[in-house]
Amino acid sequence: MKRRDVLKLPLAAAAGLAGGLAGCGRYADFTLPPPEARGPRAPFTWEPQAGPVLAPGAPGEWDSVDVLNPSVVFFRRQYWNLYSGFDGRTWHTLAAVSQDGNSWLKTGRVLSPEGWEGSYIAANGSAVADDDQILYWYEAGDPLRIGLARSHDGASWTKEPQAVVSVGPRGSFDERGVADPYVIRAGDGFYMFYLGQDRAGRQRLGLARSRDGVRWEKLRSNPILELGARGAFDEVGLGEPAVWTSGGAWWMLYTGRDRAEHRRIGLARSADGTHWERETSFAPLAGMEAWNSAVMCDPAVFLSREDSIRVWFGGGDKPRPDQNLDGQIGVGMLRGR
């Protein structure tokens, strides 16, 4: 979530929250399908590739300041990376293509904010290859909400006219913003993991489901993951989840923020996709090179082999909560046993 400001107001009373949820038909109780038994399982080890694979563009280009938030799908016999680019004023969604996931060719701007989206951001999204099209959910607006765009060729895009996921009722965990969507297909539907911000400025993770990607219902028991303990790498905020299933569990990489605005990537696990616990055997991923020394964030996963998960991620050398991080995109392998 691109944080411009964090609201510091008292939380609503619990009675107000219960009343708001009871009166809203967009909530339900559900779980994800059973996890896959095959594939990588804990303990996981991390093997980053040296150096970034996607860097900012030249001065004056749409991504001249920061390149972050990769979302990678395999579509029409090549990898597509829908990533976020900051030009010093506005966040846009841009595209790049690759044959191997390491060497990328930028193809240009995909989305910029317009209409209900305001002028700051139409990016930080999640792509799914669905038959003959790419579906891309992204954050925009003020307060932040989640929109949907579609493309059959990766070049021409059509947006839904309004946000498809909006903020929650008074007192809910996502009353002041919904952002950082990460969408997967499971069973006969879509599941969206996302960041919710409440009126106290707390940023935690929630879950919603949909049959068509447009009409969503949120999990009644949100949030699914709370802030870390005092002094933890994720005590100030959670965001940018990336979810997959393998080895008999659901797994989630996510970004955690500490009080100094350093960011690292943690790992959580779940048996049903709705009840999550941190994987205590996994040390949060921190940048080990100059280019990602202060920030490591924005994971996007691709189950590539029986023993490993490919992970693209964002990194920066400045501990800031929003932009001007010297942001670039890297890649690594998460190997299980």
N, C-alpha and C positions, 0 to 999 in steps of 0.2 A: 504494500500500500504506500503510495506516495504521500507522505504526511506533510501538509502545509501548516496545520495547527492542530493541537489536541485540546479538546474541550475539558474543562475542569469544573464540573458541576456535580452536585450530590446525586446519588442513585435514587431512582424512584422506589416507592415502597413496594414490597413484595406483593401486596394485594393488588396494586395497580398492574403489575406484570401479569399476574394470573388472570385478571379480568381481560387484559388485552389479548392474551393468547386464546382464551376460551371463546372470544368473539370473532376470531379470525379463522377462516376456512382454509388458509394456506399452510396449516401445520398438521403433522401426522406422526404416528409412532411407526418406525420401520427399522430394518437392518439391511445390510448388504447381503448378496448371495454368499454361500459358503466359500471360504478362500480356496485357492488352488493348492493342491498337495505337491505338485511338481515345482521345480525351480529353486533358486537360491534361498537359503535360510540362514539365520544368525548362527554364529557371530559373523559380522561383515567386516571386511577390511577395505580401505580406501586407497586407490591408486590414481592420483591426478596426473593428467598430461601436462608437461611443462609449457608454460606460456598460454596466453589467450588464443582463441580460435576466431574471434570476431571482435573488432576494435571500432572505435568511433570513426565517423567519416571526416572529410575535410571541412574547414570552416565554411559556414553557410549551408551545409547539408542538414537534412532532417535529423540526423543522429550525430551531430558534430561534437556534442558535449559528453553524453553518456550512452552506452549500449548495455542493456540489462534485460532481465525477464525473458529468457528463451522459452519457446514452446515448440517442440519438434514433433512432426508427424511424418510418416512415409506415405507419399501420395504420388501417383503416376510415375512410379519407378525411380523416385529420388526423395531425399529428405527435404522437407520444408521447415524452415525456422521462422516463426512469426515472433519477432522480438520487439522490445520497446526502445525507442530512440528519443533522446532529449536534445533539443536544439538551442537551449538556453532560455526558452520561454514556455514551450509546449512539449508534452509527451505525445508521440505518434507511435503507431504500429507499423513496422517495416517487415519486409520479407527477404530471406536469403535461401538459396538452394545449394545442395551438396550431393555428391555421389557416395561419400564415405562418412559424413558427419563431422569431419575435421576441417576440410577446406571448403569455405563458403563463398558463394558469389551473390552479392547483394542485388536484388531485382527492383528495389524501390519502395516507396511509401504505399502502405495498404489502407490505413485509416488515420484520420485526424478528427478531433472533436468538432461537433456541429450541433445545432439545435439544442435539444435537452441536455446534451453532453457538456455544454459550456465551452471554455477555451483552453483548459489546462491539460486534460488527459483523455485519450481514447486508446488505452494500451494496457499493459500488465495483465495479459490474458492467457487463455488456454484453448488450444486447438485440438480437434478430433477429426480424423478422416472418416467420413461416413458415406459409404458407397462411392458415388461419383462427385462428392463435394467435400469441402472443408468447412466445418462449423467452428467459429471462433467467438468465445465469450470474453468480454473485456470490461474493465472498470472505467467509469466516466461520471461526470456530473458533480453537483454540489447540493446535498450530500452525495457521496460516492454511491453509485448503483452499478448494476451489471447489465450490459447490453449483449446483443448477439448479432454477428454478421456471418454471411454465407458466400462461398465462392465455388464455382465449378472449374476454374482454371488457375486460381491463385493470383490473378491479376485484377479481375473485375469483382467487386464485392457489393452485396446488398445487405443493408442493416435492417433489423426490426425497427419499427418507427418509435418505440418506447423501450425503456428498460424492461428486462425480463425478470430480474430479481431486484426488489426494492428493500428499503430499510424496514426493520421490524417495528412493532407497536411500542408505545411508551413503556420504558422500564426494561425492554428486552436487551439482550447482549449485543444486538446489532442495530440499535435504535438510531445511531448517528452515522452509520456507514456500513456498506457491504462492498468488499473488494477482494483482490487476489484470487479469482476463481481458478479452480483446477478440476476439470471435468473428465470423468472416465465413463466408459460403457461397461455395464455389468448386468448379466441376465437380459431382461427385455427393456431396460431403461438406462437413463443417464443419472449419474450421481455427481454432485458438485460439492467440493470442499472449498471453503472460503473463509476469509477474515471478516469478523464483525467487530465494530467499535461501538462501545456504549457511551453514555453521557459523561462518565468519569474519564473517558479517554482510553480505557482498557481495550486492548486488541487481542482477541482470542479467536479460536477456530470453530466453525460450525459446518453443518451438512444439510444439503437439500437434495430432492430427487425429482425426476421428470420423465414422462413418457416420450415427449417430443422435443425437448430442449428449450421450449418457449414457456410453458406453464410449469411452474415449480412449486413444490410444497416443502417447507422447512421441517427439520426434525424438531419435535416438540421439546426434547430435553437438551437442546443446544445451550451452551457450547459443548463441544466434544473434547476439547483440551484446554485446560486452564493455564495461567501464567506459572512460570517456574518459581521456586522458592527464593527467598531473599539471598542475593549474592550469586544466583545462578546465571548462566549465559542468556537465559530467556525470561528474566524476571520482569522486564519492562514491556515486552510485546511479542506476540506470535504472528506469523504471516506466511504467505507463499507456500502452501502445502503442495506436495507432489506424492501421489498415492499409486500403489500397485499391489498385486497379490502374488505370492509365491511361497513355497515351503510351508504350507499349512497356516498362513497368517496373512492379514492385511498389514501393509507397511506404509509409513508416511514419513518422508523427509519434510522438514519445515524450517523456516528461518526464525531465529530467536535474537532479540535485541537486549543488550544490557544497558546500564545507566550511562555509560560513556558513548553510547550509540555505535559500539562495535557489534557486528552481526556474525553469527555462525549458524551452521546447519545441524539440527538435531534429528534424531530418529525416534519414532513411536511405533507401537504395534497394537493390533486389535484382532480379536477373534471374529467379530461380527461387523466391523466397519463403523460402529457407533460408540463403542466404549474403548477408549484409547489410554495406553500407559506408555511412558517414556521407556525406551530400551536402554537399561542401565549399563549394559555391556558395551555400548557404543559411545566413544568419545566424540563430542560435537566437532564438526569439520570446521577448521579455521584455515585461512589462507596462509600459505607457506612461502609465497613469493612477494616481491615488492608490489606488483600490480594489484594483488588482492589481500594486502597485509592488514587492512582495517575492516573490510567488509567481504563476507562470503554469503551469498543469498540466492534466492530465485531458482531453486532446483527444478529441473524437468527430467523425467525418467523415461527410459526406453528399455524394456526387457529384451536383451539382445542374445543371450546365450543361456544355457542351462545353469551356469554357475555365476552369472554376473548381470548387473544392471548398469546401463550406460546413463550417466548423469551430466547434463549440461547445467551450468550455473553462472550467476553473475558475481562479479568481484570488483572491489574498488580499494583505493589507497587512502581515502579520507573517511573518517567516521561521522557521516552525516545521515539524517533520517530520511532524506528525500532524493536529492539530486546533487550534481556537481561532485560526484565521487571519483571522477576519472573512470567511470564504469566500463567494463569489458566483459566478455563471455568466455568461459573456459569449459573444459570437459574432463571427465574422469570415469573410472570404473569402480563400482561398488561390488566387491566379490564376496560371495557367500560360500558355504561349505556344501 
